Amino acid sequence: MELVRPKFLPERFKGLSEKTLANLRSLGQGPRYYRRGRLIFYDVADIQEWLTKNPVETSDDCHGY
């Protein structure tokens, strides 16, 4: 298990911002996270799994190109 604070995740996962993760947490969505007091942590493996299971469908995918 490799726990990482949200502010360091954009370095490893381009396009996944700290703000996006905060919004997803507030909606009860997104990858699993851990809380230690006021600090939030994500397991890198959980982020990778969540990204794999939640692909973004582009307009090209919808039109069969």
Beta strands, then each sheet from edge to edge (+ up, - down):
strand 1: 3-4
strand 2: 34-36
strand 3: 39-43
sheet 1: 1+ 3- 2+
end
